[in-house]
């Protein structure tokens, strides 16, 4: 999907979420599960701005669920194989002998030859005499393994062990209308099977065509005749058909000692073919020489090759081959391949009757065989091996995060962080309800807490659009630190102007985090807003706990009712709710009360609110303002220092 330009560019995190959602659709076990995942996919594509992919899915996949959805294919004998791996493996083997340069006739010939070879191998496996054994199987499983394969026996063994373990939990009721039908209860679902063919309607029995644990448990509990595992319910596909062995006349063999017979006759090569072969060899030699790092070794190798070229040109080079057994002084033709002679001698060694003289001759020939020195620095041919284990682990982690995000959206009551926070500001529930809704917003990328984000201005950044989580506290603070001030002197907002004519810029302020992704300024500020609300809720709950456990016992009895009322009011109020009886200032929220818990220092807003309450409650108090203080480096008090501003003192005293 990410490689197709019509679907646009999406981030890796969003692509992982779509992959996890598709996985939920493929392995849906009911219509409800499919509809839930389908609704999630639609919302996900809308949030990341990729509606084209959802339209493609609706057109090509949604209308043919019977072909790929798990619960739709449960009644098909798919043998628990939902991929085309066997077909891909077949094509991969064909590519070893077929490429784009071959003609159609050669391709068909290769295909037929490969099919004939596979058929012969299959016939050989069927006609092979013997049986499989397993030391861990009892008599029942040993009989199953005798006429099936280890793969089938392993599947049946799992059902057999499960049936013996759950034997007492199942209840079997025979149908009133049809006596061969039995109903099985005691598990997550109820199933039905027949006692004439021992076929059950569970997924394992239908898809694998093997006896399931329901049938095995019934036969064990009812003490049915014959084996506990019904052989009749094992499909013919899994069995090994026995063929009658025909008696043949015993044959005898004699050793064939003709040395010249059976040798391969090489065809005469044209000048073009000889040049192509020589060019191929020289290119390989040049590739090996280019990989040599040491200059001296490179020069020596190059001089050696030049000397060999002079010898070939002057017709002074003689090609030596291993000696024939019994002919120490004779040289063979250079056209004969050394490997052929070695292979023949190895075959003779394997088929010999223990003659020591022949063994010595074979050892002499093998000792004189040419050796090949491999270059360890040579680059390996082919595609690098895929780290399958790492890929599977990352896919499983992405699916877990998708499930956690969907569960969090249900808990929070909405699908995006901005809407969740806006709903909380509008509803203003108590601390317990606010904490419950925010519990659906998890902290992701905890392992990247020490990463250093970078700020960039990009024209078309690939952002993580569907981020229903927040970053770790340390990483989020680092992201806020790298963001420039939004309201600078150049782009200052004029409050007096009735309208703003600022044109939107094409550049997007982006924070890029390595191995995590890219986020916009709005997303980072939303993360910080959610984190601040979580922190405020926790401080409010801690204050309620302190008032109930420590503050209340330290007060006189006549103030206990008032303390309980204050604690209840704190618990039932939203952190950003305005406090009654005070002027409408941004700081006069319930959050400033959360800082009154010892040993936390009170903020200036709390001190100012306390002064305003004293002024409003008593007529003898007046609030003149705040005095800015600073810490002194010395503990001694300066006599010349002015303790109170003169204008402020005259205002208070006057």
Secondary structure, DSSP 8 states (H G I E B T S, - for coil): -TT-GGG----HHHHHHHHHHHHHHHT--SHHHHHHHHHHHHHHHHHTT-HHHHHHHHHHTGGGGGGT-TTTSTTS--TT--S-HHHHHHHHHHTTT--TTS-HHHHHHHHHHHHHHHHHHHHHHHH-------TT--HHHHHHHHHS-HHHHHHHHHHHHHHHHTTTT-EEEE-SS-TTEEEEESSSS-EEEETTT--B-SHHHHHH-S--HHHHHHHHHHT-SS-SS-GGGS-GGGS-------------------SSTT--------HHHHHHHHHHHHHHHHHHHHT---HHHHHHHHHHHHHHHHHHHTT--------BTTBTT----TTS-HHHHHHHHHHHHHH--S-HHHHHHHHHHHHTS------TTS---SS----HHHHHHHHHHHHHHHHHHHHHHHHHTSSSHHHHHHHHHHH---HHHHHHHHTTSEE--GGGTT---EEEEESS--------EE--HHHHHHHHHHS--SS-STT---SS-SS------S-EEEEEETTTEEEEHHHHHHHHHHHHHHHHHHHHHHHHHHIIIIIHHHS-GGGHHHHHHHHHHHHHS-TT-B-TTS---TT-BGGGGGGGSTTS---HHHHHHHHHHHHHH-SS------------SSSS--SSS-SS-HHHHHHHH-
